[in-house]
């Protein structure tokens, strides 16, 4: 059979810690491609490794190796779910997440279970199923508490805040956001797990800006101004390898400026956002441009607003 690292494994070969490490390295490499170029850059490669990774579980003889390998295989399915979500394949994504959750439970890994629940919640949130998202975030939070993982708790709290912002519940959104900031501060000096390592200071700032941006759309435009400094901070701090996160944050910054009628700035920021979105292999990012387009269309008589809408339409028609 084919091993996770692309080598042929003889039948009956005992699977050990080195095999688990190799699979972990493969997942890390593929996850880096996903962050930088979008799910379309690695989804097929991720899925092509699933069968061989599962087959490794049959060759394990030591319990300590089995738990680690179950975690690695679960995280590969977790990544398969995320890349499918990024490619606008929600059915395939949910199937992969369900398998990831089964394996994470088998591994006894509460921290990974929390991360999978977070990602399922994000999928629901993207497609407008806010109550389903909140249910997943709540389940994720339960296992994050069992895992004693303040970073997992912070990720879930921040996304609970976003979901409540989508419901125009200002009090709940800001309450959960405050809790996320406190949990993130508690987690700052701890080594993050590979599946949660993306959520650093830039992502926390991006989530602060996102929640305020969502409140600007759903409740009161003035909330957007409160989020601008955090969005600018996130954009400044994102490393080159986090191109998708940077693009999504630029979209929010442009949207907030557009909602506030600051259309020249929105057009400048939006130009970079659209250019980066067009280069990514991520339909999800292009779908998120719709909020910027809607904000700009409110000022259809303005040339800068029309420029934003036209640029977004060009990306949509390009089929990239």
Secondary structure, 3 states (H helix, E strand, C coil): CECCCCCECCCCCCECHHHHHHHHHHHHHHHHHHHHHCHHHCHHHHHHCHHHHHHHHHHECCHHHHHHHHHHHHHHHHHHHHHHHHCCCHHHHHHHHHHHHHHHHHHCCHHHHHHHHHHHHHHHHHCCCHHHHHHHHHHHHHHHHHCCCHHHHHHHHHHHHHHHHHCCCHHHHHHHHHHHHHHHHHHCCCCCCCCCCCCCHHHHHHHHHHHHHHHHHHCCCHHHHHHHHHHHHHHHHCCCCCHHHHHHHHHHHHHHHHHCCCHHHHHHHHHHHHHHHHHCCCHHHHHHHHHHHHHHHCCCCCHHHHHHHHHHHHHHHHCC
